[in-house]
Amino acid sequence: MTTTTTDLWYHYGRTRTQRDRSVPGSFHWIWSQDGGPGAEVLGDLSGRVVGDLGAGAARHAAHLATHHELARITTVDASPAQYAMATDLYGHLAPRLHIVRSDVVPHLHAMADTYDVLYSVFGAVDFTDPRDLLPAAALALRPGGRLVFSSLGHYLNGAPAQLDVVPADVAAKTPDGEATTMHRWVLQAQVWTKALDAYGFTRIGVDVLPATAEGPRTADTLLVSAVRRA
């Protein structure tokens, strides 16, 4: 996930980290993280080089590093707090798990033709301008490599997703607890499809995964996959 001078992800996941240091036994794409398809969406990861974009505390990556025979998985997150939590929780999984503190776009530009699979679970794809991230992801993937990500199907207040590549300001907190905002891209399926096609991807698929519960902050999930054009 991207940040600027203030770490707006300082508080995210901190309470869970204090009580749960385990490697997750499962991998979920949906917003509620309690069902739906799992890591099989990524395809056969045997011997693959994988990247998690906006990995947070690296729980999804830790699962893959532990339960799949991939060559290496690199987590990328710009937040100093998330990097520290990920390193504390899962640094022992090195060298198969490589934890990187960086904005995703410059990292991807520096890793041309490196990755077989890139994925994001409500991560950097949601919080980085797609006009910057998608071409960078295409560059970092090997020809035929896959990008898979989950994103909100609509805003958490129920408002529909955007019909163009425009962000909304969503609530965030500074490390000292002051209220602020940051950009989030919540786009309709056809907008993602058009953007992926424009920035070097083919075989684009979008599935809508319904929310598994009702409530004020539940949401449908868009599960998007695409392949870098040769």
C-alpha positions as CSV (number, residue, x, y, z in Angstrom):
1,M,0.0,0.0,0.0
2,T,1.3,3.4,-0.8
3,T,1.9,6.2,1.7
4,T,3.6,9.6,1.6
5,T,5.3,11.4,4.5
6,T,2.8,10.2,7.1
7,D,2.3,6.5,7.8
8,L,-1.5,6.2,7.4
9,W,-1.3,2.4,8.0
10,Y,0.3,2.7,11.4
11,H,-2.8,1.4,13.3
12,Y,-3.9,-1.2,10.7
13,G,-3.7,-4.8,12.0
14,R,-1.9,-3.8,15.2
15,T,-4.4,-5.3,17.6
16,R,-4.5,-8.6,15.8
17,T,-0.7,-8.8,15.7
18,Q,-0.7,-8.6,19.5
19,R,-2.9,-11.7,19.8
20,D,-2.2,-13.7,16.7
21,R,1.3,-14.5,15.5
22,S,0.4,-17.6,13.6
23,V,0.9,-18.4,9.9
24,P,-2.7,-18.5,8.5
25,G,-3.8,-21.9,7.5
26,S,-6.0,-20.6,4.6
27,F,-6.0,-17.8,2.0
28,H,-9.1,-15.7,1.3
29,W,-9.9,-13.1,-1.3
30,I,-13.2,-11.8,0.0
31,W,-13.6,-8.7,2.1
32,S,-14.7,-10.6,5.2
33,Q,-11.8,-13.0,4.9
34,D,-14.0,-16.0,5.9
35,G,-14.9,-17.9,2.7
36,G,-14.8,-17.9,-1.0
37,P,-12.0,-19.1,-3.3
38,G,-8.5,-19.4,-2.0
39,A,-4.9,-19.6,-3.3
40,E,-5.9,-21.9,-6.2
41,V,-7.0,-18.8,-8.1
42,L,-3.3,-18.0,-8.5
43,G,-2.7,-21.2,-10.4
44,D,0.1,-23.7,-9.8
45,L,2.8,-21.8,-7.8
46,S,5.4,-24.6,-7.9
47,G,8.8,-23.0,-8.6
48,R,7.2,-19.6,-9.3
49,V,8.4,-16.1,-8.3
50,V,5.4,-14.3,-6.7
51,G,4.8,-10.8,-5.4
52,D,2.3,-9.5,-2.9
53,L,1.5,-5.8,-3.6
54,G,0.5,-3.9,-0.5
55,A,1.1,-6.9,1.7
56,G,0.5,-5.3,5.1
57,A,1.6,-7.7,7.8
58,A,2.3,-10.3,5.1
59,R,-0.2,-12.9,6.4
60,H,-1.3,-14.0,2.9
61,A,2.3,-14.2,1.8
62,A,3.3,-16.2,4.9
63,H,0.6,-18.7,4.0
64,L,1.9,-19.1,0.5
65,A,5.5,-19.4,1.6
66,T,4.5,-22.1,4.1
67,H,1.9,-24.2,2.2
68,H,3.1,-23.9,-1.4
69,E,6.3,-24.9,-3.2
70,L,7.0,-21.5,-4.8
71,A,10.5,-20.4,-5.5
72,R,10.2,-17.1,-3.7
73,I,7.5,-14.6,-2.6
74,T,8.3,-10.9,-2.1
75,T,6.0,-8.7,-0.1
76,V,6.0,-5.0,-0.9
77,D,4.5,-2.3,1.3
78,A,5.5,1.3,1.8
79,S,4.3,1.6,5.4
80,P,7.1,1.5,8.0
81,A,4.6,0.1,10.6
82,Q,3.4,-2.7,8.3
83,Y,7.0,-3.5,7.3
84,A,8.0,-3.8,11.0
85,M,5.0,-6.0,11.8
86,A,5.6,-8.3,8.8
87,T,9.3,-8.6,9.7
88,D,8.5,-9.3,13.4
89,L,5.8,-11.9,12.5
90,Y,7.4,-13.7,9.6
91,G,11.0,-12.7,9.1
92,H,11.9,-16.3,10.1
93,L,10.4,-17.5,6.8
94,A,13.3,-16.0,4.8
95,P,14.7,-16.6,2.3
96,R,11.6,-18.0,0.7
97,L,9.6,-15.0,2.0
98,H,11.3,-11.7,1.2
99,I,9.9,-8.6,3.0
100,V,10.5,-5.3,1.2
101,R,9.6,-1.7,2.3
102,S,8.9,0.3,-0.8
103,D,6.2,2.0,-2.8
104,V,5.0,-0.5,-5.2
105,V,5.4,1.4,-8.5
106,P,9.2,2.1,-8.2
107,H,9.7,-1.5,-6.9
108,L,7.9,-2.9,-10.0
109,H,9.8,-0.6,-12.3
110,A,13.1,-2.0,-10.8
111,M,12.0,-5.6,-11.3
112,A,11.3,-5.9,-15.0
113,D,10.5,-9.4,-16.3
114,T,10.9,-10.8,-12.8
115,Y,7.6,-12.1,-11.5
116,D,5.5,-15.0,-12.6
117,V,2.5,-14.0,-10.4
118,L,1.6,-10.7,-8.8
119,Y,-1.4,-10.4,-6.5
120,S,-3.1,-7.9,-4.2
121,V,-5.8,-8.6,-1.5
122,F,-7.4,-5.2,-1.0
123,G,-3.9,-3.9,-1.1
124,A,-1.8,-1.6,-3.3
125,V,-4.2,-2.0,-6.3
126,D,-6.9,-0.3,-4.2
127,F,-4.7,2.5,-3.0
128,T,-2.5,3.3,-6.0
129,D,-3.5,5.1,-9.2
130,P,-4.2,2.3,-11.7
131,R,-2.7,4.4,-14.5
132,D,0.7,4.1,-12.6
133,L,0.3,0.6,-11.1
134,L,-1.0,-1.4,-14.0
135,P,1.7,-0.6,-16.5
136,A,4.3,-1.1,-13.8
137,A,2.9,-4.5,-13.0
138,A,2.9,-5.5,-16.7
139,L,6.6,-4.5,-16.8
140,A,7.5,-6.5,-13.7
141,L,5.7,-9.6,-14.9
142,R,7.3,-12.1,-17.3
143,P,5.3,-12.5,-20.6
144,G,2.4,-14.7,-19.8
145,G,2.6,-13.8,-16.1
146,R,-0.6,-13.3,-14.1
147,L,-1.9,-10.4,-12.1
148,V,-4.7,-11.3,-9.6
149,F,-6.4,-8.9,-7.2
150,S,-9.4,-8.4,-5.0
151,S,-11.0,-5.0,-4.7
152,L,-14.2,-3.6,-3.3
153,G,-17.2,-4.1,-5.5
154,H,-18.8,-0.9,-4.1
155,Y,-18.1,1.5,-1.3
156,L,-18.5,0.4,2.2
157,N,-21.4,2.8,2.7
158,G,-23.2,1.1,-0.2
159,A,-22.5,3.7,-2.8
160,P,-21.8,2.3,-6.3
161,A,-18.3,1.9,-7.6
162,Q,-17.0,4.5,-10.0
163,L,-17.6,4.6,-13.8
164,D,-14.2,6.1,-14.5
165,V,-10.7,5.8,-13.1
166,V,-11.1,8.3,-10.3
167,P,-10.4,7.9,-6.6
168,A,-12.5,8.8,-3.5
169,D,-11.2,10.2,-0.2
170,V,-11.7,7.6,2.5
171,A,-11.1,7.9,6.2
172,A,-7.7,7.3,7.7
173,K,-5.7,8.1,10.9
174,T,-2.2,9.5,11.4
175,P,0.1,7.6,13.8
176,D,-1.0,10.0,16.6
177,G,-4.7,9.3,16.0
178,E,-5.7,12.4,14.1
179,A,-8.4,11.9,11.4
180,T,-7.4,12.4,7.8
181,T,-8.1,10.9,4.4
182,M,-6.4,8.9,1.7
183,H,-7.3,7.9,-1.9
184,R,-9.0,4.6,-2.7
185,W,-9.9,3.4,-6.1
186,V,-13.3,1.6,-6.1
187,L,-14.1,0.9,-9.8
188,Q,-16.7,-1.0,-11.6
189,A,-15.8,-4.2,-13.4
190,Q,-15.8,-2.8,-16.9
191,V,-13.5,0.1,-15.8
192,W,-11.0,-2.4,-14.5
193,T,-11.3,-4.4,-17.7
194,K,-10.7,-1.4,-19.9
195,A,-7.7,-0.2,-17.8
196,L,-6.1,-3.6,-17.8
197,D,-6.5,-3.9,-21.6
198,A,-5.0,-0.5,-22.1
199,Y,-1.9,-1.2,-20.0
200,G,-0.8,-4.5,-21.5
201,F,-3.0,-7.3,-20.2
202,T,-5.2,-9.9,-21.9
203,R,-7.4,-12.8,-20.8
204,I,-9.1,-10.5,-18.3
205,G,-11.7,-12.0,-16.0
206,V,-13.8,-10.4,-13.3
207,D,-15.9,-12.4,-10.8
208,V,-18.2,-10.8,-8.3
209,L,-18.0,-12.6,-4.9
210,P,-21.1,-11.6,-2.8
211,A,-20.6,-10.5,0.8
212,T,-21.1,-13.4,3.2
213,A,-22.8,-11.4,5.9
214,E,-24.9,-8.3,6.3
215,G,-23.8,-5.2,8.1
216,P,-22.8,-1.5,7.8
217,R,-19.3,-2.3,6.5
218,T,-19.7,-5.4,4.4
219,A,-19.1,-5.4,0.7
220,D,-19.1,-7.5,-2.4
221,T,-15.7,-8.3,-3.7
222,L,-14.4,-8.0,-7.3
223,L,-11.9,-10.8,-8.0
224,V,-9.9,-9.7,-11.1
225,S,-7.4,-11.7,-13.0
226,A,-5.4,-10.9,-16.1
227,V,-2.3,-12.1,-18.1
228,R,0.5,-10.0,-19.3
229,R,0.5,-9.9,-23.1
230,A,3.5,-11.5,-24.8
